[in-house]
Amino acid sequence: MNIAVYAISKNESKFVDAWVDAMSEADAIYVLDTGSTDDTVARFQARGVTVETQVISPWRFDVARNQALELVPEDVDICVSTDIDEVFRPGWRAALERAWVPGTQQANFRYTWNFNPDGSEGFVFYREKIHARRGFTWVNPVHEVLAYTEPGRPKVVFAQGVQLDHHADVTKSRAQYLPLLELAVQENPENDRNTHYLGREYLYYSRWADCVSMLKRHLALPSAQWADERCASMRYIAQAYEAMGNDREAQQYLLRACGEAPWLREPWLALAQFCYRREDWPGVLYAARHALEIQSRPATYISEGDSWGPLPYDLAALASYRLGDRAAAAEYGQQALRLAPGDARLLENQRFYEG
């Protein structure tokens, strides 16, 4: 089985060696450099990577990835797309070969998008960036995805044991994301995924009114059926309303978010934090307990690291203490410390709970 890795790059010099090492289980590695001004290209060439340079103007991620895919020979069986700041854990090829049964066109695998300061995993979900050489193309100017170009649906397998870790370069600007997302929604206004992402991007830019408008538009789209993402839109709307001083609407959308996807910790935790900021201790405890009742973490990008760290226990402990239940506060506090044993604030709080 012939496996090739392909990627796009620009000024990735500091990631080259770690990335090539992690991809070295493949038969070949292909990189489309889109205009590096450092020694990225030379470093790739020194490691035996096939590199071509092409400036994409106007810039679009889908165009760049499709050009990178064109570098991969037609006789390759499996194409693996990654970014240069992502690394596979060893043994990924053998795991992929075990999963890739005859007739497979695509594989999904476990992906860690970020890591918490203590080294634990943050966002963890599954990706489908491994595919057959033919029958796929990248679409969307940003937050690009693979589209199947053949009739019907591709046969997708889960590649158990394939783990990709993302170690982002936080110094890189993401300023291009907003205009590209606006372009994506302009090109396809009925695309619920891009509409959600654009509303979220407005939130990042503190464009509160635009965030509310776009995410309400997302919720109104007939195709916006995934409850987890709808719930996220409602949470973001609530966050924007709170920032604008409209607590009534913020609370309404937080309650709607909890009702939309009550199986997720995230809306309950957001409600607990909202109540905490208002010193509504019964509300904090009610929402935090609901969050903690959920024991199964979903394998989607909606699942946020804070929800599965010490925060829900910490909030439950604080609320219990304020409500006079020191025993419950101490118990919740111990659970928070179990997940963050070196946190000075949690340690100090625990002394009060147990004192």
WOVEN-V700076 format. One record per residue. N is the residue number from 1. SS is DSSP state (h for helix, s for strand, l for the rest). OMEGA is omega in whole degrees, 0 to 359 (none if undefined). Layout:
n->{N | N}
ss->{SS | SS}
omega->{OMEGA | OMEGA}
//
This chain:
n->{1 | 2 | 3 | 4 | 5 | 6 | 7 | 8 | 9 | 10 | 11 | 12 | 13 | 14 | 15 | 16 | 17 | 18 | 19 | 20 | 21 | 22 | 23 | 24 | 25 | 26 | 27 | 28 | 29 | 30 | 31 | 32 | 33 | 34 | 35 | 36 | 37 | 38 | 39 | 40 | 41 | 42 | 43 | 44 | 45 | 46 | 47 | 48 | 49 | 50 | 51 | 52 | 53 | 54 | 55 | 56 | 57 | 58 | 59 | 60 | 61 | 62 | 63 | 64 | 65 | 66 | 67 | 68 | 69 | 70 | 71 | 72 | 73 | 74 | 75 | 76 | 77 | 78 | 79 | 80 | 81 | 82 | 83 | 84 | 85 | 86 | 87 | 88 | 89 | 90 | 91 | 92 | 93 | 94 | 95 | 96 | 97 | 98 | 99 | 100 | 101 | 102 | 103 | 104 | 105 | 106 | 107 | 108 | 109 | 110 | 111 | 112 | 113 | 114 | 115 | 116 | 117 | 118 | 119 | 120 | 121 | 122 | 123 | 124 | 125 | 126 | 127 | 128 | 129 | 130 | 131 | 132 | 133 | 134 | 135 | 136 | 137 | 138 | 139 | 140 | 141 | 142 | 143 | 144 | 145 | 146 | 147 | 148 | 149 | 150 | 151 | 152 | 153 | 154 | 155 | 156 | 157 | 158 | 159 | 160 | 161 | 162 | 163 | 164 | 165 | 166 | 167 | 168 | 169 | 170 | 171 | 172 | 173 | 174 | 175 | 176 | 177 | 178 | 179 | 180 | 181 | 182 | 183 | 184 | 185 | 186 | 187 | 188 | 189 | 190 | 191 | 192 | 193 | 194 | 195 | 196 | 197 | 198 | 199 | 200 | 201 | 202 | 203 | 204 | 205 | 206 | 207 | 208 | 209 | 210 | 211 | 212 | 213 | 214 | 215 | 216 | 217 | 218 | 219 | 220 | 221 | 222 | 223 | 224 | 225 | 226 | 227 | 228 | 229 | 230 | 231 | 232 | 233 | 234 | 235 | 236 | 237 | 238 | 239 | 240 | 241 | 242 | 243 | 244 | 245 | 246 | 247 | 248 | 249 | 250 | 251 | 252 | 253 | 254 | 255 | 256 | 257 | 258 | 259 | 260 | 261 | 262 | 263 | 264 | 265 | 266 | 267 | 268 | 269 | 270 | 271 | 272 | 273 | 274 | 275 | 276 | 277 | 278 | 279 | 280 | 281 | 282 | 283 | 284 | 285 | 286 | 287 | 288 | 289 | 290 | 291 | 292 | 293 | 294 | 295 | 296 | 297 | 298 | 299 | 300 | 301 | 302 | 303 | 304 | 305 | 306 | 307 | 308 | 309 | 310 | 311 | 312 | 313 | 314 | 315 | 316 | 317 | 318 | 319 | 320 | 321 | 322 | 323 | 324 | 325 | 326 | 327 | 328 | 329 | 330 | 331 | 332 | 333 | 334 | 335 | 336 | 337 | 338 | 339 | 340 | 341 | 342 | 343 | 344 | 345 | 346 | 347 | 348 | 349 | 350 | 351 | 352 | 353 | 354 | 355}
ss->{l | l | s | s | s | s | s | s | s | l | l | l | h | h | h | h | h | h | h | h | h | h | h | l | l | l | l | s | s | s | s | s | s | l | l | l | l | l | l | h | h | h | h | h | h | h | l | l | l | s | s | s | s | l | l | l | l | l | l | l | h | h | h | h | h | h | h | h | h | h | l | l | l | l | l | l | l | s | s | s | s | l | l | l | l | s | s | s | l | l | l | h | h | h | h | h | h | h | h | l | l | l | l | l | l | s | s | s | s | s | s | s | l | l | s | l | l | l | l | l | s | l | l | s | s | s | s | s | s | s | s | s | l | l | l | s | s | s | s | l | l | l | l | l | s | s | s | s | l | l | l | l | l | l | l | s | s | s | s | s | s | s | s | s | s | s | l | l | l | l | l | l | l | l | h | h | h | h | h | h | h | h | h | h | h | h | h | l | l | l | l | h | h | h | h | h | h | h | h | h | h | h | h | h | l | l | l | h | h | h | h | h | h | h | h | h | h | h | h | h | l | l | l | l | l | l | h | h | h | h | h | h | h | h | h | h | h | h | h | h | h | h | h | l | l | l | h | h | h | h | h | h | h | h | h | h | h | h | h | h | l | l | l | l | h | h | h | h | h | h | h | h | h | h | h | h | h | l | l | l | h | h | h | h | h | h | h | h | h | h | h | h | h | l | l | l | l | l | l | l | l | l | l | l | h | h | h | h | l | l | h | h | h | h | h | h | h | h | h | h | h | h | l | l | l | h | h | h | h | h | h | h | h | h | h | h | h | h | h | l | l | l | l | h | h | h | h | h | h | h | h | h | h | h | l}
omega->{184 | 184 | 178 | 173 | 174 | 185 | 171 | 181 | 169 | 180 | 182 | 189 | 186 | 181 | 192 | 186 | 180 | 181 | 180 | 177 | 183 | 182 | 190 | 176 | 177 | 177 | 181 | 180 | 181 | 180 | 169 | 176 | 187 | 174 | 180 | 175 | 175 | 184 | 181 | 184 | 181 | 180 | 176 | 181 | 179 | 179 | 177 | 179 | 174 | 184 | 169 | 181 | 176 | 177 | 180 | 181 | 357 | 185 | 171 | 179 | 182 | 178 | 181 | 181 | 177 | 176 | 176 | 178 | 179 | 178 | 185 | 180 | 183 | 184 | 176 | 181 | 185 | 177 | 181 | 180 | 173 | 171 | 186 | 178 | 177 | 180 | 172 | 170 | 185 | 179 | 185 | 182 | 181 | 178 | 179 | 180 | 177 | 184 | 189 | 180 | 180 | 180 | 180 | 174 | 186 | 178 | 171 | 188 | 182 | 186 | 175 | 186 | 179 | 180 | 178 | 181 | 180 | 179 | 178 | 183 | 175 | 176 | 176 | 176 | 184 | 182 | 183 | 184 | 173 | 189 | 174 | 184 | 182 | 175 | 182 | 173 | 178 | 178 | 180 | 181 | 178 | 190 | 186 | 180 | 176 | 175 | 179 | 187 | 180 | 178 | 177 | 181 | 180 | 173 | 185 | 176 | 174 | 181 | 179 | 179 | 174 | 182 | 179 | 181 | 180 | 177 | 191 | 172 | 186 | 180 | 182 | 179 | 173 | 184 | 181 | 185 | 184 | 179 | 179 | 176 | 176 | 176 | 181 | 180 | 176 | 181 | 183 | 186 | 179 | 181 | 185 | 181 | 181 | 179 | 176 | 181 | 180 | 177 | 177 | 179 | 175 | 177 | 179 | 182 | 181 | 175 | 193 | 183 | 177 | 178 | 181 | 182 | 184 | 182 | 171 | 175 | 177 | 182 | 182 | 182 | 180 | 183 | 182 | 186 | 183 | 186 | 182 | 181 | 175 | 177 | 179 | 177 | 180 | 177 | 181 | 176 | 178 | 180 | 179 | 178 | 179 | 178 | 179 | 178 | 181 | 185 | 181 | 179 | 179 | 180 | 180 | 182 | 174 | 178 | 176 | 179 | 178 | 178 | 182 | 182 | 184 | 179 | 179 | 175 | 191 | 181 | 178 | 179 | 177 | 177 | 178 | 180 | 177 | 179 | 179 | 181 | 179 | 181 | 175 | 189 | 174 | 178 | 178 | 183 | 179 | 183 | 180 | 178 | 176 | 179 | 185 | 175 | 181 | 186 | 183 | 181 | 179 | 181 | 179 | 181 | 179 | 184 | 186 | 184 | 182 | 183 | 184 | 175 | 184 | 191 | 181 | 176 | 180 | 180 | 178 | 179 | 180 | 181 | 179 | 179 | 180 | 180 | 174 | 181 | 184 | 180 | 178 | 179 | 180 | 180 | 177 | 180 | 177 | 178 | 177 | 180 | 177 | 181 | 179 | 188 | 182 | 184 | 185 | 181 | 179 | 178 | 179 | 178 | 183 | 178 | 177 | 182 | 186 | 185 | none}
//
